[in-house]
């Protein structure tokens, strides 16, 4: 069984994050072995990205969602560091601008979808519209509750248009989050990342868990699966994400296109 099968959220059943160990390490025997595999996976990702770019027929969209401190930035910084930036773009979705708020909630997301041949990474995503919006009661329930099917339809459209979608929920425990927040406050180089708002969001932990459970449950489709990544151990998080991406791209099997010229007839002087 590949790791995608082990970590893919079950379909057509209730999602209960409390039953999934955020400190688990399925598929990895120990830290040292996992780190060795990650170091092997990074050049594999580079090679597969090159082939995807050359093929220029499909794209890969990676969606990262998580509670604060779970490691979205860490995954981007470590797992994707070796990719060619010419064919890879990261989009961070923060509070919508005035222009973005003047359109439907998917407008700004669709603009950031990767072109054929590219890999796109979303640091947060359209799912904020059924997470933050719901928890903070920014729009009525009758509005955000319709967005699950709108998201499903949007992702199905992307998949039909040759975008492969991988959605990763980095699953961290409340205890581990506290330790990471303390580490931020203690480190002068990381204090800029901490705000009073982090504490306010932490007090809404149970509300966010409920929102994530419903989002994963209702938007976990074959064309856009959710993977629940135990993230209490940073080394395991990086291991799992790198392997899932390698498995996904290997299944896509991008091919170098045939040359448009007869190389034997070319004479370079």
N, C-alpha and C positions, 0 to 999 in steps of 0.2 A: 504493500500500500504506500503510495506516495504521500508526502506531507500535506499536499492540498486536500486530499481526501480526509486526512485525520483532523485538519483544522477548519475545514469548511463547516459553516453553521448548518445545522440540520434544517431541512426544508419541511414546510407544512406541519410544523409543530411549535409549541411555545418555546421561546428563548428565555432561559433563566441564567443570567450571567453569574449569579451566586453559586451555581452548581459547577462552574468551570473554574478551575484553579489558576489564578493569575501567576502563580509561582511554578506552574507545571513546566515540564521540558519534554514533551512528546517528540520522539524521533531523534533525540540527542542523549547520548549516554553521560557526557560530562562537558564541562566548559572547554577544556583543552581540545577535545575532539571536535566540538562545534566550531571553535575558532579556526581550526585547520580547514574545515569545510568551507567556512565563509571566505577564507583567503583563496580557495579554489573557485568559489562561485563568482567572485568579482571579475576575473578575466573571462569567465564563461559569459557573463552578462555583457561585457564589452564586445565579445565576438558576436553574440546573438543580436545585440543592438546594431552592429555594423551590417549584418545580413538583413535585418528588418529595414534599415535605412536604404540599402541598395535595392531591395525588392520593391519598395515604394508602393505597396498595395494595401497594407494594413497598418494600423496604429495600435499602441498599447496605452491604456489609461489606468493609472494606479491611484486609487483614492485612499487617503490616510485620514482616519478619524480616531479620536481618543479623548480621554479626560486629560486635563492639564498635567504636565510632567511625564506622560506615558512614553514620550520619545519620538514624536513625529519628526522633529528637527534632527534628532540623532540618527534616525533611519535615513533621512535624506542626505545628511552629512557623510554617513559611513557607507551605506549600501550603494548609493547612487554616485558616489564620489568619482568612480573610475569611468563613468560613461562620457561619451563625446558630447559636450554641451551643444554642438551644432544640431544634434538630433534629439535633444532632451530639454524639456522646460518644466520648471516648478512654478505653480501658481498658488499663492496663499490667499485664501478667502477670508477677509476681515469684515468689519461692519460695512454694509453696502454704502457706496458713495451716493450723492444726490442723483447723479445720472443713472446709476444702477437701480436705485429705488424707484425711478420713473418707468421701469420696465417690469415685465414678469420676472419671477424669482429665478428662472432658468436662463435668462438672457445673458448674464455675465458668465455663467458657467459654460454655455454653448460656445461662446467666443474663445474660451481657453482650451477647448477640446483639441488634442494633438492632430496635426496633419498626417496624412498617410506617410508611413516610413518613420514616424517620430514616436517617442515615449513622452507622455505627459504625466506629471505628478501633481496631485491636488493635496495641498496641506489644508485640511478642512475642505468643505465642498458644499454642494447643494443640500447635503443632509443637515446643515445648520438650520435649514428652514423647517425641519421637523424636530430639531433638538433645542437650540437656544431659543428660537421663536416660541416653542411650546413651553419650555421651562419658565421663561420670563413673561409668558402671556402677552407677547407682542402683537399677536393677531388672534382672532377668535378661533376656537376649536373647529368650527365648521369650515374655516379656511385651511388651517394646516392639516386637518384630517384628510382632506382631498388630495393632498400633495403626495401621499404614498403612491397612488396609482399614476399620478402625473409623472413622478420620478421613474416608475417602472416603464411607462410608455416612452419616456425620453431615453432611458438606457437601452430599451429594445431597439429604438430607432438608431442609436449609435452602433449597437452590435450588428444590426442589419446592414449598416454602412461601413462594415469592416473595422470597427474599433473593438478590440478585446478589452474587457473591463475587469479589473481585479480590485476588490474593495477590502481593505485591511482595517480591522478594529483592534487597536493595541489595548489589551485588557490588563489594566493595572489595579492593584488593590488600594483601598483607602489608606491602609497602614503604610504602604510603600510610597504613596503620594506624599504623605506627611513627611517622611524621611527626606524625600527629594526637595520639598519646599524648604525644610530646615537647612538643607545643604545650599540651596540658592541664597538664603539670607546670610549664611555664614561665609560665603565666597564673594569677595569684592568684585570679582570678574563676572559674577552671575547675578548680582543684586539688581541689575537693570531689568532682568527678566521678571522680577517679582513686583506685584502690586497688591494693594488692598483688595482689589477685585478678585484676586485669586482665592482669598479667604471667603469672600461672599459666595463665589461659585462652589467652593468646597462644601459650604453649608447646604447646598442644594444637591448633594451627591445622590441621594436616593431618587430624586426627581430625574436626574440625568440618567441614572441606571434604567429606570422605567422607560424613559424616552428612547434610549439606545436599544433596549430589548425590543420595543415595538418597531423601530426603524429597521433593525436587522431582520426581524421576523417577517415583516410585510414587504420588504424590498430585497429579499434573497431569492433571486431567480437564476435559472441555469445560464442565462446570457450575461448575468452580472452578479456572481456569487459573493457572499460575504465570508471572510475568513476571520476567525477570532484568534488573535495571537497573544498567548500569555506574555506579559511584558514586565513582570516584576524583576526579571533578570535581563539586563541589557544585552548580554552576550547571546541569550537564547532568542530574544526579539530579532536581533540582526541575523542570526542563523536562520530563523523561520522565514523572515521576509525574503532573504536572498535565495533560499531554496525554492520558495513558492514562485518567485519571479523566473528563476531558471526553468523550473518545471513548466510554467506557462509558456515561455518563449520556445522551449524545446518542442512542446506540443504544437505550437504555431508553425514550427519548422520553416522559418523564412529562408528563401533561396536566393542566391546571387543570380541576377538575370543573365541570360546569354549575351555575349558581346554583340554590338551593332556593327562591328567591322570584322574582317578576316585578318587576325593578327599576323598570320604568315605572310600576308601581302604588304604589310606595313614596313617601310624602310625609313628609319629615322637617321638623319644625318646631322 
